[in-house]
Amino acid sequence: MNKYSEIFGIDISKNVFDCYGSIQGHLQFKNDELGFKKFRKLLPKNSLVVMEATGYYHYRFAQFLYKQGICVSVVNPLSIKRFVQMKLAKIKTDKADAKAICNYGLTQEVPFYTALTDVQSECLQLFRLMDNQLKIRTATKNKIHGEKVLGIPSPYVYRSLKRTLKYLDKELKGIEHKLLSLVKKEHQKQLTLLQSIPGIGLKDSVVFNSSYRWF
């Protein structure tokens, strides 16, 4: 017998989230603060809300529910996909996905979500920004190399690309500096211990400490 009064599966996208309750069935809400509050009002006591990890879209909702004292589980999408495949389900709609996630919560042991602190949340945003800037820097380097291969690169194009590369290098150093200050603020002890390990530098310690604990 399930220990929760009701389990809700959530399929969330940019503008809306589909909800399937084990008792209430299918419902849909806007993916914003008002939609979150409307959903919260219909939740019985001792409910469990299960959703897939979908990058930006699930994060605000999971944080909101956690701070409201609701049991929340954020599940790896691959686990849901394998579960659906085992059930031989072929219909692919937001409503069907929400129901599948609900059924997953009804039959499987799910991990509980723990909200990030403000510092952890900022670090997460910084890592995403860093990843994006690194991709742009790699593309810029490739473009510079490609222009050189042409044999007669445009001086204007070449200088523009070099300025872009210089700017990206500066931005990445700024991100690293900010990450370091945040990690020092919250996890100075762990940072010091990691740096004491031979072969692990300051930058590696920051990345390891942040990613291992939070993401």
Secondary structure, 3 states (H helix, E strand, C coil): CCCCCEEEEEEECCCEEEEEECCCEEEEEECCHHHHHHHHHHCCCCEEEEEECCCHHHHHHHHHHHHCCCEEEEECHHHHHHHHHHCCCCCCCHHHHHHHHHHHHHHCCCCCCCCCCHHHHHHHHHHHHHHHHHHHHHHHHHHHHHHHHCCCCCHHHHHHHHHHHHHHHHHHHHHHHHHHHHHHHHHHHHHHHHHCCCCCCHHHHHHHHHHHHHC
